């Protein structure tokens, strides 16, 4: 046991031992008041309802587990491979992001730009030379320029805290295109038209609430000469001074002058167009307002998962498996697969019935069901067996009869063997 003096000497306190005055900005690197590696939306997406749709889909995609697995000759899952790629996709993608936040960042960037690049920024060997390499860290990058065999990518450098543009071969980067590019990212697509209509509506609202009066003053004389123009200008300035200098914004005019106000609300069908485009976008994507509110039923969520979440996840694992796994590894049965938790969409009242069906049909063991429910595994060895608990065990026969102490002496050996 260390003595009290030794504990004081070797102890470390974040508020005491971390105040070295010799540290400077040069040693820590560049600083920022906001997170510099965070993805920021462009093209006005951050100011519209589109951000809510992007964020909802990105969160739902990120909660699905993507793993590096081994499959058999029929393409069925066998086991999860404990590799650096699996660690990056399931635990930590880089020093700033967990695997879940990394996938969410990649999906948001893909929706915003139409295509996103996933670049391995830390590897054991030079990936530009070709061949297999172990991935240490992954980063989401914005493609700023295309070449026949290469791409120029804007990446966040965690060494100096700045974004840099680097050129990489296409063979080492996972280039993922938005499966809904024609709906979201085409210049005249439904989503882009909706964004433009929302920007027009915001502009009208700002103009209406800008504080301008937009008045036309009709003077009782004809303004054709320079003297009359100067007199009208003096009259206009006089009314402006009265309104700005008054506590309640009150001004007086001559009885022969007429004032017409122009900033009255104008009737237009812009809001109806926005509602129409929103409904068209929902129908084209297979999305609904109930999904955003979290009140969608089972059929709506099933349609949402099959028509939106699954295509995006398939685009991710197909491209990352093609670029990050060598042909030899794929031949030996290595794949990238995603696994959705079916219990998340099931109400509590139906979990018991479903659990019984899964264990009775020998699909899951009791401990596997308990782990999905957040319960500790049972120490009973039978809880790990894949068998129907309602059927008799073949090893022990149709039933196990344990005689009591009172009847053990009167039970013959033949009766025990016959199970009577």
N, C-alpha and C positions, 0 to 999 in steps of 0.2 A: 504494500500500500504506500503510495507517495505521501510524503509529509505535507503539512499545510503550506510550508514555505516553497516546496517544489511545485505545488499546484498553482501558487501565485506566480511563480516564475514562468511556467509553461502555459498558463492560461491565456486565452485570447478573448477580448471583448470588442465587438464591432464599433462601439461608441468611444472606446478608449484607445485601442491599438490601431485603429484605422484613421488616425488623424496625423499622418506624417506630413509636415509642411514642405518636404522636399518634392512631393508629387506636384506635377504641373499638367497643364492641358496637353503639352507635347507628349507626355508619357501615357496619358489616358487615351488620347486621340481626339478627334473633333467631336463637339457636343451639339445637341439640338434640343429645343424645347418640345418637339413632337417626335414621334417614332419615325425615323427616316425610312425604314424598310417596309412600312405599311403601304398597301396598295391603295391608290387614290383614283377614283373614277374620273373619266374624261367625257367630253362631248355632252355635257349637261346632265349626265345620268344621275349625279349626286343630288340634283335639285328636283327630281321628279319622283313619281310613284314607282318608277321602274326599280329603284334601289331596294324597295321592300321585296319585290319579286326576286331580284338577284340574291339578296341576303337569305331569303327563305330557302331557295333551292340549294344554295351553297352550304347552308347549315345541314340540310337533310343529306346531301351527298357526303359531307365530311363525317357524319356519324356512322357511316357504313364502314366496316373493317376491310381494309385492303391488305392482303398477306402474300408473302412469297411461299409457295407451297410445292409439294411433290404430288403428282398425279400418277395413276396407273395407266395401263395401255388403253383403257377405255375412256380416259380423261376424267376419271373420278378422283375426288380429293382423298389423299392418303395421310399426309402429315404436313405440319408447318415447318419450314426450314428456318433454323436460327442463323440468319445471315445478316450482314450489314444493311442490305437493301430492305429486309423485313424490319429491322430496327428503325430505319429512317421512315418507313411507311406506317409503322404502328406505334412508335414511341416518340422519337425526336428526329425531326428533319434537319434542323440546323440549330445554331446556338440561340437564335431568337424565337423559333417557332416549334411547337409540338407537331406531331404528325397530323393531328386534326386541324389545327389552325393553318398548317401549310396547305392541305387540300382545300380548305375554304378559301384561302388566298388565291390558289390556282384557279378555282372555279369562278371567282369574282373577276379576276383578270381576264379569263377566257371570255366571259360574257361581255365585258367592257370592250375588249380589243377585237374579239372574233377569233383569236388564236393566241395561245400562250406557249412558252417554252419552259420546260423543266430541265434545269442544267445541273449536273453533278459538279459541285465546286470543290469538293474534297474527295480525292481518290488515292489509292495506293500506288498506282502507276499512271503514266501520262495517257489519258484516254484518246488524245488526238492521234496517237500512233496506231490505233486500232487494237483489236483483241479484247479479252476480258479484263475487267477492272472491278475492284471493290469500292463501293460508294460509301463515303463518310458523311457527306452533307449534300442536301439538295436545296436549290433556290428557284423561286419563280422569277422568270425574266420576261421582259417585253421586247418583242422582235421589232427592231426599228428599220432594218434593211435586209433584203433577200438577195442571195447570190445563188448560182447554180448548185454548188455543193456545200455552201456555208451560209450562216446567218449572223447578223450583227445583233447582239442582245444587250439590253440595258439591265444590269444586275446590281444588286446592293452588295457592296464590299464590307463585310463585318470587320475588316482589319483597320480601315481608315474612316468608316462611317459615311461613305459617299456612294452614290450610284455611278457606275462606270459602264461604258460601252465596249464590249469585247466581241471578237469574232470566233465562232466555234463551228466545227464541221457538223452537218446535219446528222451524221451517223451517231454522234454521242449525246445529242439532245432529244428529249421527247417533245415533239412539236404536236400539240393537241389543238385541233380545230373545233370550234363550237358546232355540235350536231345540229343546232337550230340557227345556223348562220344566216340562211335566207330569210328567216323570220325576224331575227334580232339585229343583225349587223349590216345587211345590205342597205345602200343609201336610201332606197325607197321602200324599205320593208315596213311591216305594220308597226313594229316597235319604234323605229326611227321617226315615222310619221306621228306617232303618239307623243314622242319626246318634243317634236317641233310644235305640235298643238299645245302642249303644256307650257312650253316656253312663251308662246304667244299669249296664253291666258295669264301667265305671270307678268308679262309686260303690260297688259291692259290693266291689271290690278295695281301695279306700281304707278302707272300713269294716272289712274283715277285717284289714288291716295297720296299723290305727290304734294298736295297743298296748294297747287295753282288754282286760280279762280277761272281763268280763261274767259274774260269778259270782253265784249265789244261795246264801245261807247259811241252812241250816235249823237253828234253835236248838232246844235240848231243852225249851223251855217255850212256852206259848201267849202270844202278844203281843196282848192286848186292852186292857190298862190303859195309862195314860200312863207309869207307872213302867217297865213292861216295854218300851215303845217306846224310852224313853231308854236303858235297859240294852242293847237291841239296837243302837241307834245307836252307843253307846260300843264295842260289840264290833266293829261294822263298821269304825269308825275305827281301832281297834287293829290289825285285820288289814291295813288300808291302810298304816298306819305300818310294820308289819313288812315288807311287800313292798317299799315304796319305800325303806326304810332299810337293807334287806339288800343285800349285794354281789351275790348271785346270785338275788335275788327269792324267798327262801324264808320261809314263815310257818308257825306251828304253830296247831293248833286243838284243842279239847277232843274227847275220844273220843266224846261223845254228839252232836257237831255233824256235819252232812252238807253238803258243798259240791257244787254242780252247775254245770258250765261250759256257757255258751250259745253261744259264738262258734265252734262247730264248723262246718266247711264244709257248706253245704246243697246238695243236689242240685237243679238246675234245668235247664231246656232253653233258657236264654238264649243260650248259645254256639251251639247248633244253629240257633236262629232267626237269629242274626247270619250264620252261614254260608249259610243259605237265602236271606236277603235280599241278601247279596253276590252269590250266583250269579244271582238274578233281576235285579239291577241290571246285571251284566255282559251278560246276555242281552238286556236291553232296550236297552242302549246299543250293542251290538255290540262290546263290550270283552272282554278276557280277561287272565288273570294272566300269560300268556306275554308280552304286550306290555309289562307293567311290568318283567318280568325281562329283556326284550330278547332273548328266544329264540324269538320268533314266526316262523313260516314265511311264505312269500310269499303264500299264499292268505289267511292271517289278517291280514297287514298290508294287503293289498288291500281286504279287507272293512272293516278299521278306517279306512282312508283314505276309502273311499267312503261309509261310513255315519256317521262322526263328524267327520273333518277337513273334508271337502267341504261339508257343510251349514253348519258354523260359518264357513268362509271365504266361502261364498256369501252368508250373512247380513251379513257385514262389508262386502263389496264392493258388494252391492246397495244397502245403506243409505247408505254413504259416497258412492257414485256418484250416488245420488238427491239428496243434500243438498249435496255439495261441487262437483258439476258442474251447470252451468246447462242448461236445456233446449236452448238454442242450441248449447252445446258438445256435448251428446249427439247432436244432429241432425247435426253436422259429423263425427261418428265418434269422439268421445273416450269412452273407457271406463276403468273400473278392472278389471284382470284379475289373477288369481293364477297363478303358474307353479310347478309342482312338479318337482323334479329326479328323473327316473326312474332315474338311475344309482345313487342312494343305496340302493335295494333290491336291487341286482344284485350277486351275488358276483363276485369277481375273475376266476374261471375263465370266466365268461360274458361279460365285458366285451369281449374281443377278437371274439367271434362277433357280438355285437350291434353293435359299431362297424363291422364289415364290412358287415352288412346295411343299416345306416343310410347309409353312404357309397355302397354299391353301388346302392341304390335312389334315390339323389340326394335324400335327406332332409336330410342334414347334410354339411358339408364336413369335410375332415381337420382343419383348425385349430379348428373348432367342437367336434369330438370331443376334441381335445387340451386345449382349455380346460376341458372338463368333467372331464377326468382330472387337472387341475392341472399340465399341461405347458405349456411355452412354445410360442407359435405358430411354425410353420415359416416360414422366409423364402422358401421356394419359392413362386412365384406360383400354381402349380397346386394348392397346398394350400388356397387360398381358393375354388377353383372347385367348383361344385356339379355333379359329373358322376361317372359310373361309371369308376373307374380301370382296371377289367378290360376295358373296351371300347376299341377304337381311336379315336383322336382324329379327328374329321371334317375338321379343318383340314389335318392332315398326311397323311391317308390311312391305310391299314391298318397301315403300319409305316414307320418312318424308317430308311433305309439310309445309313449314313455310310461311304463306302469308305475303306479303309486306304491308307496311302501306297504300299504294294506293288502294290495292284490298281487304283489310281486311274488309272494311265496306260493299262491294258489295257481299261478300261470305256468302252464307246462311249456316245454321247449318246442313242441310241435305247434302250439297255438301262436307262439311268437314268430315262428317261421312262416306260418300261414297268414300272419297279420291280423289275427282275430283277438 
